[in-house]
Amino acid sequence: MEQMVQEKIEELRIQMQKIASDKILTDHRVVSILLITELYIFKKIYTKLVLFF
């Protein structure tokens, strides 16, 4: 179940990045998408580090 959720989140994140790629970087929606993406990446790295130690 957790794997399915993670795959769906990754799929949605990629879709958001595709939408944001052709927008002006000052657009508030693009900034939101970038922040969500950064948070997701940070969470993924943090989770791997916690599991590693």
VOVEXKE-813633 format. One record per residue (C-alpha): residue in one letter; z, y negated, x negated. Coordinates in steps of 0.1 Angstrom, whole numbers, plus 5000, padded with zeros to 4 digits. Each point is the difference from the previous one (the first is absolute). Layout:
<pts>
AZYX;...
</pts>
This chain:
<pts>
M500050005000;E501049754972;Q496750084982;M498049925032;V501849675004;Q499449904964;E496350095003;K499649795031;I501849714983;E497750034970;E496950015023;L501249685019;R500749834967;I496550074987;Q498549875033;M502149684997;Q498849954964;K496450045011;I500449745027;A501849764976;S497450034972;D497549775017;K502549745011;I501349684983;L503250084982;T501949715016;D499550145035;H503450105013;R498850345012;V498750084965;V503249894984;S501950225024;I497850304992;L500449944963;L503849995004;I500050325021;T497950174974;E502249894971;L503150115019;Y498550345007;I499050044963;F503549904989;K501650245024;K497750284989;I500849944963;Y503749965007;T500250335020;K498350194971;L502449854975;V503050095021;L498750365005;F499350024963;F503649924989;
</pts>
